[in-house]
Amino acid sequence: MYNIDLPHKKGENDLMITFCGSGKCKCPSIHIDRDNDTIIIGGEEEGYTRFTKEEFKLFMDEMKDGTFDSFI
């Protein structure tokens, strides 16, 4: 894990990371599980987005290539 200071819970087959930029607990999270083809991003307040693992991999490949860098 790149940033071990983020709140996270790692199981044998799954990982849940909460992205807390300000240290508050109302931040979005990501939940990925080896036994489930759906990756869930979000939270109750902001809503949830679901990706298949294939869609998520395509998204991550674009992130790694810098596709969105000019927007951040």
N, C-alpha and C positions, 0 to 999 in steps of 0.2 A: 504494500500500500504506500502510495506516494506521500500522503500527509497523515501520519499516524495520530495527529492531534484532533482530527475530526472525530466526533462521536460515531462509533460503529459497533456492530455486533457481527461476529464471524462465527458461523457454525461449520460443521463438517462439509455441508453441501450448499451453503448459502452465505451471502454477505449483504448487510444492510449498512449504508453509510448516510449520515445526516450532514448536509452541507450548511454549516453554521458560520456565516461570515461575521456575525456580530456576537456569537456565543449564546443566542437565544434558541429556544427549542421549537419555535414555530417555523423552522426552515424546511425546505424540500429534502427528500431523501431518495435514495435509489435502492431497490431491492432486486437482487439477482440470485437465482437458485439453479443449481445444476440439473435438478429434476423437473424444471418448469421452463417451457419455451418462451414465456412472457417475462419481460423486464418491466418493472413498474417504477416510474419516476414521479415524484410530487408529494403532496400532503393534503390533509383535509381542507386547509384554508385556501390553497391555491388550485386544488384539483389534481387529478392524476392523469398521466399519459402512459400508455402501454406500447411497448415495442416488442416485436419478435426479436430473437437473438440475431437473426440475419439482418434485420433493419438496424438494430443497435450497432452491429459490427460495421455496417456501411456508414453510419453516423460517426462512429469513432475513427474510422479511416479518414474521413473528411476533416475531422478535428485535428488529427495527427498531421495531416498534410497542410494545415494552416488555412483552410478554406474560409473560416470565420474570423480569423485574427483581426482583420481590418474593422470589424464591427464591435470589437471589445475594447 
